[in-house]
């Protein structure tokens, strides 16, 4: 079953997605979306790599 990327809007096969859940702690609530692998690798993944690096330095 295909999914629509929550970032670029491309329709991709389910096995080519990353499931993302972000709790905003705001009125927007929880954002639950699938993103395509390229969007994850280019836009989301690097954000979490920085967090991991910061946590390891403490």
C-alpha distance matrix in Angstrom:
0.0 3.8 6.7 10.3 13.0 15.7 18.4 18.0 15.5 13.7 10.0 8.8 6.3 5.9 8.9 10.8 11.2 14.0 14.1 17.4 19.6 23.0 25.7 27.9 30.9 31.3 30.7 27.2 26.4 23.3 20.8 17.3 14.8 12.4 14.1 13.6 15.8 18.5 19.0 19.3 21.7 23.7 23.9 23.0 23.8 27.4 28.2 27.7 29.6 32.5 32.4 32.5 35.4 37.3 37.0 38.3 41.3 42.5
3.8 0.0 3.8 6.9 9.6 12.6 15.0 14.3 11.8 9.9 6.3 5.3 4.3 5.1 8.6 9.0 9.2 12.4 13.0 15.9 18.4 21.4 24.4 26.3 29.5 29.7 29.1 25.5 25.1 22.2 19.1 16.0 12.9 10.3 11.4 10.6 13.3 15.6 15.9 16.6 19.1 20.7 20.9 20.5 21.6 25.0 25.8 25.7 27.6 30.4 30.5 30.9 33.7 35.5 35.5 36.9 39.7 41.1
6.7 3.8 0.0 3.8 6.4 9.0 11.7 11.7 9.2 8.3 5.5 5.5 6.2 5.7 9.2 8.9 7.6 10.2 10.3 12.7 15.2 17.9 20.9 22.6 25.8 26.0 25.5 21.8 21.5 18.7 15.5 12.6 9.3 6.9 8.3 8.5 11.7 14.0 13.5 14.1 17.1 18.5 18.1 17.5 19.0 22.4 22.8 22.9 25.1 27.6 27.6 28.3 31.1 32.7 32.8 34.4 37.1 38.3
10.3 6.9 3.8 0.0 3.8 6.2 8.7 8.4 5.6 5.6 4.3 6.3 8.7 8.9 12.0 10.6 8.9 11.1 11.3 12.6 15.0 17.1 20.1 21.2 24.6 24.4 23.8 20.1 20.4 17.9 14.4 12.2 8.6 6.9 7.3 7.9 11.7 13.0 11.8 13.2 16.3 16.9 16.2 16.1 18.3 21.2 21.5 22.2 24.5 26.6 26.8 28.0 30.5 31.9 32.4 34.2 36.6 37.9
13.0 9.6 6.4 3.8 0.0 3.8 5.4 5.7 4.7 5.4 6.3 7.2 10.0 10.0 12.2 9.9 7.6 9.0 9.8 10.5 13.3 15.0 18.3 19.2 22.8 22.8 22.7 18.9 19.3 16.7 13.0 11.3 7.5 5.6 4.2 5.3 9.0 10.0 8.2 9.7 12.9 13.3 12.4 12.4 14.8 17.5 17.9 18.8 21.0 23.0 23.4 24.7 27.1 28.4 29.1 31.0 33.2 34.6
15.7 12.6 9.0 6.2 3.8 0.0 3.8 6.2 5.9 8.3 9.7 11.0 13.5 12.8 15.0 13.0 10.1 10.1 9.8 9.2 11.2 12.2 15.3 15.7 19.4 19.1 19.1 15.3 15.9 13.6 9.8 9.0 5.7 5.8 5.2 8.0 11.3 12.0 9.1 10.2 13.7 13.7 11.8 11.5 14.4 17.0 16.5 17.6 20.3 21.8 21.9 23.7 26.1 27.0 27.6 29.9 31.9 33.0
18.4 15.0 11.7 8.7 5.4 3.8 0.0 3.8 5.8 8.2 10.9 12.1 15.1 15.0 16.7 13.9 11.4 11.4 12.0 11.0 13.2 13.5 16.7 16.6 20.4 20.1 20.4 16.7 17.8 15.8 12.1 11.9 8.9 8.6 6.3 8.1 10.7 10.2 6.9 8.9 11.9 11.0 9.1 9.8 13.0 14.9 14.7 16.5 18.9 20.1 20.8 22.7 24.7 25.6 26.8 28.9 30.6 32.0
18.0 14.3 11.7 8.4 5.7 6.2 3.8 0.0 3.8 5.6 9.0 10.7 14.3 15.1 16.8 13.7 12.1 13.2 14.4 14.1 16.7 17.2 20.5 20.3 24.1 23.6 23.7 20.0 21.3 19.4 15.6 15.1 11.8 10.7 8.0 8.2 11.0 9.7 7.3 10.5 12.8 11.6 10.7 12.4 15.2 16.9 17.4 19.3 21.2 22.5 23.7 25.4 27.1 28.3 29.7 31.6 33.3 34.9
15.5 11.8 9.2 5.6 4.7 5.9 5.8 3.8 0.0 3.8 6.5 9.2 12.7 13.7 16.1 13.6 12.1 13.7 14.4 14.7 17.0 18.0 21.0 21.2 24.8 24.1 23.6 19.9 21.1 19.2 15.4 14.5 11.1 10.1 8.6 9.0 12.5 12.1 10.2 12.9 15.6 14.9 14.1 15.1 17.8 20.0 20.3 21.9 24.1 25.6 26.4 28.0 30.1 31.2 32.3 34.3 36.1 37.6
13.7 9.9 8.3 5.6 5.4 8.3 8.2 5.6 3.8 0.0 3.8 6.2 10.0 11.8 13.9 11.2 10.7 13.2 14.7 15.8 18.6 20.2 23.5 24.0 27.7 27.3 27.0 23.2 24.1 21.8 18.0 16.5 12.8 10.7 8.9 7.7 10.9 10.6 10.0 12.8 15.0 14.8 14.9 16.0 18.1 20.4 21.4 22.7 24.5 26.4 27.4 28.7 30.6 32.2 33.3 34.9 36.9 38.6
10.0 6.3 5.5 4.3 6.3 9.7 10.9 9.0 6.5 3.8 0.0 3.8 7.1 9.1 11.7 10.0 9.8 12.9 14.1 16.0 18.8 20.9 24.2 25.2 28.7 28.5 28.0 24.2 24.7 22.1 18.6 16.4 12.7 10.3 9.6 8.4 11.7 12.4 12.3 14.4 16.7 17.3 17.5 18.0 19.8 22.5 23.5 24.3 26.1 28.4 29.1 30.1 32.3 34.0 34.7 36.2 38.6 40.2
8.8 5.3 5.5 6.3 7.2 11.0 12.1 10.7 9.2 6.2 3.8 0.0 3.8 6.4 8.3 6.4 7.2 10.8 12.7 15.2 18.4 20.9 24.3 25.8 29.3 29.6 29.4 25.7 25.7 22.7 19.3 16.6 13.0 9.7 8.9 6.7 9.3 10.8 11.6 13.0 15.0 16.3 17.0 17.2 18.3 21.3 22.6 23.0 24.5 27.2 27.9 28.4 30.7 32.7 33.2 34.5 37.0 38.7
6.3 4.3 6.2 8.7 10.0 13.5 15.1 14.3 12.7 10.0 7.1 3.8 0.0 3.8 5.5 5.4 7.1 10.8 12.6 15.7 18.9 21.9 25.2 27.1 30.5 31.1 31.0 27.3 26.8 23.6 20.5 17.4 14.1 10.7 10.7 8.7 10.4 12.8 14.0 14.6 16.5 18.4 19.3 19.0 19.5 22.8 24.2 24.0 25.4 28.4 28.9 28.9 31.4 33.6 33.8 34.8 37.6 39.3
5.9 5.1 5.7 8.9 10.0 12.8 15.0 15.1 13.7 11.8 9.1 6.4 3.8 0.0 3.8 5.3 5.5 8.6 9.6 13.1 16.0 19.3 22.5 24.8 28.0 28.8 28.9 25.3 24.3 21.0 18.2 14.8 11.9 8.6 9.6 8.8 10.3 13.5 14.2 13.9 16.1 18.5 18.9 17.8 18.3 21.8 22.9 22.2 23.9 27.0 27.0 26.9 29.7 31.8 31.6 32.7 35.7 37.1
8.9 8.6 9.2 12.0 12.2 15.0 16.7 16.8 16.1 13.9 11.7 8.3 5.5 3.8 0.0 3.8 5.6 8.3 10.3 13.9 17.1 20.4 23.7 26.2 29.3 30.6 31.0 27.5 26.4 22.8 20.1 16.8 14.0 10.5 10.8 9.2 9.3 12.8 14.2 13.4 14.9 17.8 18.7 17.6 17.2 20.8 22.3 21.3 22.5 25.8 26.0 25.5 28.1 30.5 30.2 31.0 34.1 35.7
10.8 9.0 8.9 10.6 9.9 13.0 13.9 13.7 13.6 11.2 10.0 6.4 5.4 5.3 3.8 0.0 3.8 7.1 10.1 13.1 16.7 19.5 23.1 25.1 28.6 29.6 30.2 26.6 25.9 22.4 19.4 16.5 13.3 9.5 8.5 6.0 5.9 9.0 10.8 10.5 11.8 14.4 15.6 15.0 14.8 18.1 19.9 19.4 20.4 23.6 24.3 24.0 26.4 28.8 29.0 29.8 32.6 34.4
11.2 9.2 7.6 8.9 7.6 10.1 11.4 12.1 12.1 10.7 9.8 7.2 7.1 5.5 5.6 3.8 0.0 3.8 6.5 9.3 12.9 15.8 19.3 21.4 24.8 25.8 26.5 22.9 22.1 18.6 15.6 12.7 9.6 5.9 5.3 4.4 5.4 8.9 9.3 8.4 10.8 13.3 13.6 12.4 12.8 16.3 17.5 17.0 18.6 21.6 21.8 21.9 24.6 26.6 26.7 27.9 30.6 32.2
14.0 12.4 10.2 11.1 9.0 10.1 11.4 13.2 13.7 13.2 12.9 10.8 10.8 8.6 8.3 7.1 3.8 0.0 3.8 6.3 9.9 12.7 16.3 18.5 21.8 23.3 24.3 20.9 19.8 16.2 13.5 10.9 8.4 5.6 5.3 6.2 6.3 9.7 9.2 7.0 9.7 12.5 12.1 10.0 10.2 14.0 14.6 13.7 15.6 18.6 18.4 18.5 21.4 23.3 23.2 24.5 27.3 28.7
14.1 13.0 10.3 11.3 9.8 9.8 12.0 14.4 14.4 14.7 14.1 12.7 12.6 9.6 10.3 10.1 6.5 3.8 0.0 3.8 6.8 10.2 13.5 16.1 19.1 20.6 21.5 18.2 16.6 13.0 10.6 7.6 6.1 4.5 6.5 9.0 9.9 13.1 11.8 9.6 12.8 15.2 14.0 11.3 12.1 15.8 15.5 14.4 17.0 19.6 18.7 19.1 22.4 23.7 23.2 25.0 27.9 28.8
17.4 15.9 12.7 12.6 10.5 9.2 11.0 14.1 14.7 15.8 16.0 15.2 15.7 13.1 13.9 13.1 9.3 6.3 3.8 0.0 3.8 6.5 10.1 12.4 15.6 17.2 18.3 15.1 13.7 10.1 7.8 5.8 5.4 5.9 7.2 10.4 11.4 13.8 11.6 9.3 12.6 14.4 12.4 9.3 10.8 14.1 13.0 12.1 15.3 17.3 16.2 17.2 20.4 21.3 20.9 23.1 25.7 26.4
19.6 18.4 15.2 15.0 13.3 11.2 13.2 16.7 17.0 18.6 18.8 18.4 18.9 16.0 17.1 16.7 12.9 9.9 6.8 3.8 0.0 3.8 6.7 9.6 12.3 14.1 15.3 12.5 10.5 6.8 5.6 4.5 6.6 8.7 10.6 14.0 15.1 17.4 14.9 12.7 15.9 17.4 14.9 11.7 13.3 16.2 14.3 13.2 16.8 18.2 16.5 17.7 21.1 21.4 20.7 23.3 25.8 25.9
23.0 21.4 17.9 17.1 15.0 12.2 13.5 17.2 18.0 20.2 20.9 20.9 21.9 19.3 20.4 19.5 15.8 12.7 10.2 6.5 3.8 0.0 3.8 6.0 9.1 11.0 12.8 10.2 8.5 5.6 5.1 6.6 8.8 11.3 12.5 16.0 17.0 18.6 15.6 13.6 16.7 17.5 14.4 11.3 13.4 15.5 12.9 12.3 16.1 16.8 14.8 16.8 20.0 19.6 19.2 22.2 24.3 24.2
25.7 24.4 20.9 20.1 18.3 15.3 16.7 20.5 21.0 23.5 24.2 24.3 25.2 22.5 23.7 23.1 19.3 16.3 13.5 10.1 6.7 3.8 0.0 3.8 5.7 8.2 10.3 8.6 6.1 4.4 6.3 8.7 11.7 14.7 16.1 19.7 20.8 22.4 19.3 17.3 20.3 21.0 17.7 14.7 16.7 18.5 15.5 14.8 18.6 18.8 16.3 18.4 21.6 20.6 19.9 23.2 25.1 24.4
27.9 26.3 22.6 21.2 19.2 15.7 16.6 20.3 21.2 24.0 25.2 25.8 27.1 24.8 26.2 25.1 21.4 18.5 16.1 12.4 9.6 6.0 3.8 0.0 3.8 5.2 7.9 6.5 5.6 5.9 7.4 10.7 13.3 16.5 17.4 21.0 22.3 23.3 19.9 18.4 21.3 21.3 17.7 15.2 17.7 18.9 15.6 15.8 19.5 19.0 16.8 19.6 22.3 20.9 20.7 24.2 25.6 24.9
30.9 29.5 25.8 24.6 22.8 19.4 20.4 24.1 24.8 27.7 28.7 29.3 30.5 28.0 29.3 28.6 24.8 21.8 19.1 15.6 12.3 9.1 5.7 3.8 0.0 3.8 7.1 7.7 6.1 7.8 10.4 13.6 16.6 19.9 21.1 24.7 25.9 27.0 23.7 22.0 24.8 24.9 21.3 18.7 21.0 22.0 18.5 18.3 22.0 21.2 18.6 21.3 23.9 22.1 21.5 25.2 26.5 25.2
31.3 29.7 26.0 24.4 22.8 19.1 20.1 23.6 24.1 27.3 28.5 29.6 31.1 28.8 30.6 29.6 25.8 23.3 20.6 17.2 14.1 11.0 8.2 5.2 3.8 0.0 3.8 5.2 5.6 8.5 10.7 14.3 17.1 20.5 21.7 25.4 27.0 27.8 24.3 23.2 26.2 25.8 22.1 20.0 22.7 23.7 20.2 20.7 24.3 23.5 21.2 24.2 26.6 24.8 24.6 28.3 29.4 28.3
30.7 29.1 25.5 23.8 22.7 19.1 20.4 23.7 23.6 27.0 28.0 29.4 31.0 28.9 31.0 30.2 26.5 24.3 21.5 18.3 15.3 12.8 10.3 7.9 7.1 3.8 0.0 3.8 5.3 9.0 10.9 14.4 17.1 20.8 22.3 26.0 28.1 29.0 25.4 24.7 27.9 27.5 23.9 22.0 25.0 26.2 23.0 23.5 27.2 26.6 24.6 27.4 30.0 28.4 28.2 31.8 33.0 32.0
27.2 25.5 21.8 20.1 18.9 15.3 16.7 20.0 19.9 23.2 24.2 25.7 27.3 25.3 27.5 26.6 22.9 20.9 18.2 15.1 12.5 10.2 8.6 6.5 7.7 5.2 3.8 0.0 3.8 6.6 7.5 11.1 13.5 17.2 18.6 22.3 24.5 25.4 21.8 21.3 24.6 24.3 20.7 18.9 22.1 23.5 20.6 21.2 25.0 24.7 22.9 25.7 28.4 27.2 27.2 30.6 32.0 31.4
26.4 25.1 21.5 20.4 19.3 15.9 17.8 21.3 21.1 24.1 24.7 25.7 26.8 24.3 26.4 25.9 22.1 19.8 16.6 13.7 10.5 8.5 6.1 5.6 6.1 5.6 5.3 3.8 0.0 3.8 6.5 9.6 12.8 16.5 18.4 22.2 24.1 25.5 22.2 21.1 24.5 24.7 21.2 18.9 21.5 23.3 20.4 20.3 24.1 24.2 22.0 24.4 27.3 26.2 25.7 29.1 30.8 30.0
23.3 22.2 18.7 17.9 16.7 13.6 15.8 19.4 19.2 21.8 22.1 22.7 23.6 21.0 22.8 22.4 18.6 16.2 13.0 10.1 6.8 5.6 4.4 5.9 7.8 8.5 9.0 6.6 3.8 0.0 3.8 6.2 9.7 13.2 15.4 19.1 20.9 22.7 19.6 18.1 21.6 22.2 19.0 16.4 18.8 21.0 18.3 17.9 21.7 22.2 20.1 22.2 25.3 24.7 24.0 27.2 29.3 28.7
20.8 19.1 15.5 14.4 13.0 9.8 12.1 15.6 15.4 18.0 18.6 19.3 20.5 18.2 20.1 19.4 15.6 13.5 10.6 7.8 5.6 5.1 6.3 7.4 10.4 10.7 10.9 7.5 6.5 3.8 0.0 3.8 6.4 10.0 11.9 15.7 17.7 19.3 16.1 15.1 18.7 19.2 16.1 13.8 16.5 18.8 16.6 16.6 20.3 21.1 19.6 21.6 24.7 24.4 24.2 27.2 29.3 29.2
17.3 16.0 12.6 12.2 11.3 9.0 11.9 15.1 14.5 16.5 16.4 16.6 17.4 14.8 16.8 16.5 12.7 10.9 7.6 5.8 4.5 6.6 8.7 10.7 13.6 14.3 14.4 11.1 9.6 6.2 3.8 0.0 3.8 7.2 10.0 13.6 15.8 17.9 15.3 14.0 17.7 18.8 16.3 13.8 16.1 19.0 17.4 17.0 20.5 21.9 20.5 22.0 25.2 25.5 25.0 27.7 30.1 30.3
14.8 12.9 9.3 8.6 7.5 5.7 8.9 11.8 11.1 12.8 12.7 13.0 14.1 11.9 14.0 13.3 9.6 8.4 6.1 5.4 6.6 8.8 11.7 13.3 16.6 17.1 17.1 13.5 12.8 9.7 6.4 3.8 0.0 3.8 6.5 10.1 12.6 14.7 12.2 11.5 15.3 16.3 14.3 12.3 14.7 17.8 16.8 16.7 19.9 21.6 20.8 22.2 25.2 26.0 25.9 28.2 30.7 31.3
12.4 10.3 6.9 6.9 5.6 5.8 8.6 10.7 10.1 10.7 10.3 9.7 10.7 8.6 10.5 9.5 5.9 5.6 4.5 5.9 8.7 11.3 14.7 16.5 19.9 20.5 20.8 17.2 16.5 13.2 10.0 7.2 3.8 0.0 3.8 6.8 9.4 11.9 10.2 9.5 13.1 14.6 13.3 11.7 13.5 16.9 16.7 16.5 19.2 21.5 21.1 22.0 24.9 26.2 26.2 28.1 30.7 31.7
14.1 11.4 8.3 7.3 4.2 5.2 6.3 8.0 8.6 8.9 9.6 8.9 10.7 9.6 10.8 8.5 5.3 5.3 6.5 7.2 10.6 12.5 16.1 17.4 21.1 21.7 22.3 18.6 18.4 15.4 11.9 10.0 6.5 3.8 0.0 3.8 6.5 8.3 6.4 6.3 9.9 11.1 10.1 9.2 11.1 14.2 14.6 15.0 17.3 19.5 19.8 20.8 23.3 24.8 25.3 27.0 29.4 30.8
13.6 10.6 8.5 7.9 5.3 8.0 8.1 8.2 9.0 7.7 8.4 6.7 8.7 8.8 9.2 6.0 4.4 6.2 9.0 10.4 14.0 16.0 19.7 21.0 24.7 25.4 26.0 22.3 22.2 19.1 15.7 13.6 10.1 6.8 3.8 0.0 3.8 5.6 5.5 6.3 8.7 10.2 10.6 10.5 11.6 14.6 15.9 16.4 17.9 20.5 21.3 21.9 24.1 26.1 26.8 28.1 30.4 32.2
15.8 13.3 11.7 11.7 9.0 11.3 10.7 11.0 12.5 10.9 11.7 9.3 10.4 10.3 9.3 5.9 5.4 6.3 9.9 11.4 15.1 17.0 20.8 22.3 25.9 27.0 28.1 24.5 24.1 20.9 17.7 15.8 12.6 9.4 6.5 3.8 0.0 3.9 5.5 5.0 6.0 8.5 9.9 9.8 9.6 12.6 14.6 14.7 15.6 18.5 19.6 19.7 21.7 24.1 24.8 25.7 28.1 30.2
18.5 15.6 14.0 13.0 10.0 12.0 10.2 9.7 12.1 10.6 12.4 10.8 12.8 13.5 12.8 9.0 8.9 9.7 13.1 13.8 17.4 18.6 22.4 23.3 27.0 27.8 29.0 25.4 25.5 22.7 19.3 17.9 14.7 11.9 8.3 5.6 3.9 0.0 3.8 5.4 5.1 6.0 8.2 9.6 9.8 11.8 14.1 15.2 15.6 18.1 19.9 20.3 21.8 24.1 25.4 26.2 28.2 30.5
19.0 15.9 13.5 11.8 8.2 9.1 6.9 7.3 10.2 10.0 12.3 11.6 14.0 14.2 14.2 10.8 9.3 9.2 11.8 11.6 14.9 15.6 19.3 19.9 23.7 24.3 25.4 21.8 22.2 19.6 16.1 15.3 12.2 10.2 6.4 5.5 5.5 3.8 0.0 3.8 5.5 5.2 5.5 7.0 8.5 10.5 12.0 13.5 14.7 16.7 18.2 19.3 20.9 22.7 24.0 25.4 27.2 29.2
19.3 16.6 14.1 13.2 9.7 10.2 8.9 10.5 12.9 12.8 14.4 13.0 14.6 13.9 13.4 10.5 8.4 7.0 9.6 9.3 12.7 13.6 17.3 18.4 22.0 23.2 24.7 21.3 21.1 18.1 15.1 14.0 11.5 9.5 6.3 6.3 5.0 5.4 3.8 0.0 3.8 5.6 5.5 4.8 5.4 8.4 9.8 10.4 11.8 14.2 15.3 16.1 18.0 19.9 20.9 22.2 24.3 26.2
21.7 19.1 17.1 16.3 12.9 13.7 11.9 12.8 15.6 15.0 16.7 15.0 16.5 16.1 14.9 11.8 10.8 9.7 12.8 12.6 15.9 16.7 20.3 21.3 24.8 26.2 27.9 24.6 24.5 21.6 18.7 17.7 15.3 13.1 9.9 8.7 6.0 5.1 5.5 3.8 0.0 3.8 5.9 6.3 5.1 7.0 9.8 10.5 10.6 13.2 15.0 15.3 16.6 19.1 20.4 21.1 23.1 25.5
23.7 20.7 18.5 16.9 13.3 13.7 11.0 11.6 14.9 14.8 17.3 16.3 18.4 18.5 17.8 14.4 13.3 12.5 15.2 14.4 17.4 17.5 21.0 21.3 24.9 25.8 27.5 24.3 24.7 22.2 19.2 18.8 16.3 14.6 11.1 10.2 8.5 6.0 5.2 5.6 3.8 0.0 3.8 6.5 6.7 6.9 9.5 11.5 11.6 13.2 15.6 16.6 17.4 19.4 21.3 22.3 23.7 26.1
23.9 20.9 18.1 16.2 12.4 11.8 9.1 10.7 14.1 14.9 17.5 17.0 19.3 18.9 18.7 15.6 13.6 12.1 14.0 12.4 14.9 14.4 17.7 17.7 21.3 22.1 23.9 20.7 21.2 19.0 16.1 16.3 14.3 13.3 10.1 10.6 9.9 8.2 5.5 5.5 5.9 3.8 0.0 3.8 6.0 6.3 7.3 9.8 11.0 12.0 13.8 15.6 16.7 18.1 19.9 21.5 22.8 24.8
23.0 20.5 17.5 16.1 12.4 11.5 9.8 12.4 15.1 16.0 18.0 17.2 19.0 17.8 17.6 15.0 12.4 10.0 11.3 9.3 11.7 11.3 14.7 15.2 18.7 20.0 22.0 18.9 18.9 16.4 13.8 13.8 12.3 11.7 9.2 10.5 9.8 9.6 7.0 4.8 6.3 6.5 3.8 0.0 3.8 5.6 5.5 7.0 9.1 10.6 11.5 13.1 14.9 16.2 17.5 19.3 21.0 22.7
23.8 21.6 19.0 18.3 14.8 14.4 13.0 15.2 17.8 18.1 19.8 18.3 19.5 18.3 17.2 14.8 12.8 10.2 12.1 10.8 13.3 13.4 16.7 17.7 21.0 22.7 25.0 22.1 21.5 18.8 16.5 16.1 14.7 13.5 11.1 11.6 9.6 9.8 8.5 5.4 5.1 6.7 6.0 3.8 0.0 3.8 5.4 5.4 6.4 9.0 10.2 10.8 12.6 14.6 15.7 16.9 18.9 20.9
27.4 25.0 22.4 21.2 17.5 17.0 14.9 16.9 20.0 20.4 22.5 21.3 22.8 21.8 20.8 18.1 16.3 14.0 15.8 14.1 16.2 15.5 18.5 18.9 22.0 23.7 26.2 23.5 23.3 21.0 18.8 19.0 17.8 16.9 14.2 14.6 12.6 11.8 10.5 8.4 7.0 6.9 6.3 5.6 3.8 0.0 3.8 5.4 5.0 6.4 8.8 9.9 10.6 12.5 14.4 15.5 16.9 19.2
28.2 25.8 22.8 21.5 17.9 16.5 14.7 17.4 20.3 21.4 23.5 22.6 24.2 22.9 22.3 19.9 17.5 14.6 15.5 13.0 14.3 12.9 15.5 15.6 18.5 20.2 23.0 20.6 20.4 18.3 16.6 17.4 16.8 16.7 14.6 15.9 14.6 14.1 12.0 9.8 9.8 9.5 7.3 5.5 5.4 3.8 0.0 3.8 5.5 5.4 6.6 9.0 10.2 11.0 12.8 14.7 16.0 17.7
27.7 25.7 22.9 22.2 18.8 17.6 16.5 19.3 21.9 22.7 24.3 23.0 24.0 22.2 21.3 19.4 17.0 13.7 14.4 12.1 13.2 12.3 14.8 15.8 18.3 20.7 23.5 21.2 20.3 17.9 16.6 17.0 16.7 16.5 15.0 16.4 14.7 15.2 13.5 10.4 10.5 11.5 9.8 7.0 5.4 5.4 3.8 0.0 3.8 5.3 4.9 6.2 8.6 9.8 10.6 12.4 14.4 15.9
29.6 27.6 25.1 24.5 21.0 20.3 18.9 21.2 24.1 24.5 26.1 24.5 25.4 23.9 22.5 20.4 18.6 15.6 17.0 15.3 16.8 16.1 18.6 19.5 22.0 24.3 27.2 25.0 24.1 21.7 20.3 20.5 19.9 19.2 17.3 17.9 15.6 15.6 14.7 11.8 10.6 11.6 11.0 9.1 6.4 5.0 5.5 3.8 0.0 3.8 5.4 5.1 6.2 8.7 10.0 10.7 12.6 14.9
32.5 30.4 27.6 26.6 23.0 21.8 20.1 22.5 25.6 26.4 28.4 27.2 28.4 27.0 25.8 23.6 21.6 18.6 19.6 17.3 18.2 16.8 18.8 19.0 21.2 23.5 26.6 24.7 24.2 22.2 21.1 21.9 21.6 21.5 19.5 20.5 18.5 18.1 16.7 14.2 13.2 13.2 12.0 10.6 9.0 6.4 5.4 5.3 3.8 0.0 3.8 5.5 5.1 6.2 8.7 10.0 10.8 13.0
32.4 30.5 27.6 26.8 23.4 21.9 20.8 23.7 26.4 27.4 29.1 27.9 28.9 27.0 26.0 24.3 21.8 18.4 18.7 16.2 16.5 14.8 16.3 16.8 18.6 21.2 24.6 22.9 22.0 20.1 19.6 20.5 20.8 21.1 19.8 21.3 19.6 19.9 18.2 15.3 15.0 15.6 13.8 11.5 10.2 8.8 6.6 4.9 5.4 3.8 0.0 3.8 5.4 5.1 6.2 8.7 10.1 11.2
32.5 30.9 28.3 28.0 24.7 23.7 22.7 25.4 28.0 28.7 30.1 28.4 28.9 26.9 25.5 24.0 21.9 18.5 19.1 17.2 17.7 16.8 18.4 19.6 21.3 24.2 27.4 25.7 24.4 22.2 21.6 22.0 22.2 22.0 20.8 21.9 19.7 20.3 19.3 16.1 15.3 16.6 15.6 13.1 10.8 9.9 9.0 6.2 5.1 5.5 3.8 0.0 3.8 5.5 5.2 6.3 8.8 10.5
35.4 33.7 31.1 30.5 27.1 26.1 24.7 27.1 30.1 30.6 32.3 30.7 31.4 29.7 28.1 26.4 24.6 21.4 22.4 20.4 21.1 20.0 21.6 22.3 23.9 26.6 30.0 28.4 27.3 25.3 24.7 25.2 25.2 24.9 23.3 24.1 21.7 21.8 20.9 18.0 16.6 17.4 16.7 14.9 12.6 10.6 10.2 8.6 6.2 5.1 5.4 3.8 0.0 3.8 5.5 5.3 6.4 9.2
37.3 35.5 32.7 31.9 28.4 27.0 25.6 28.3 31.2 32.2 34.0 32.7 33.6 31.8 30.5 28.8 26.6 23.3 23.7 21.3 21.4 19.6 20.6 20.9 22.1 24.8 28.4 27.2 26.2 24.7 24.4 25.5 26.0 26.2 24.8 26.1 24.1 24.1 22.7 19.9 19.1 19.4 18.1 16.2 14.6 12.5 11.0 9.8 8.7 6.2 5.1 5.5 3.8 0.0 3.8 5.5 5.3 6.9
37.0 35.5 32.8 32.4 29.1 27.6 26.8 29.7 32.3 33.3 34.7 33.2 33.8 31.6 30.2 29.0 26.7 23.2 23.2 20.9 20.7 19.2 19.9 20.7 21.5 24.6 28.2 27.2 25.7 24.0 24.2 25.0 25.9 26.2 25.3 26.8 24.8 25.4 24.0 20.9 20.4 21.3 19.9 17.5 15.7 14.4 12.8 10.6 10.0 8.7 6.2 5.2 5.5 3.8 0.0 3.8 5.5 5.6
38.3 36.9 34.4 34.2 31.0 29.9 28.9 31.6 34.3 34.9 36.2 34.5 34.8 32.7 31.0 29.8 27.9 24.5 25.0 23.1 23.3 22.2 23.2 24.2 25.2 28.3 31.8 30.6 29.1 27.2 27.2 27.7 28.2 28.1 27.0 28.1 25.7 26.2 25.4 22.2 21.1 22.3 21.5 19.3 16.9 15.5 14.7 12.4 10.7 10.0 8.7 6.3 5.3 5.5 3.8 0.0 3.8 5.5
41.3 39.7 37.1 36.6 33.2 31.9 30.6 33.3 36.1 36.9 38.6 37.0 37.6 35.7 34.1 32.6 30.6 27.3 27.9 25.7 25.8 24.3 25.1 25.6 26.5 29.4 33.0 32.0 30.8 29.3 29.3 30.1 30.7 30.7 29.4 30.4 28.1 28.2 27.2 24.3 23.1 23.7 22.8 21.0 18.9 16.9 16.0 14.4 12.6 10.8 10.1 8.8 6.4 5.3 5.5 3.8 0.0 3.8
42.5 41.1 38.3 37.9 34.6 33.0 32.0 34.9 37.6 38.6 40.2 38.7 39.3 37.1 35.7 34.4 32.2 28.7 28.8 26.4 25.9 24.2 24.4 24.9 25.2 28.3 32.0 31.4 30.0 28.7 29.2 30.3 31.3 31.7 30.8 32.2 30.2 30.5 29.2 26.2 25.5 26.1 24.8 22.7 20.9 19.2 17.7 15.9 14.9 13.0 11.2 10.5 9.2 6.9 5.6 5.5 3.8 0.0
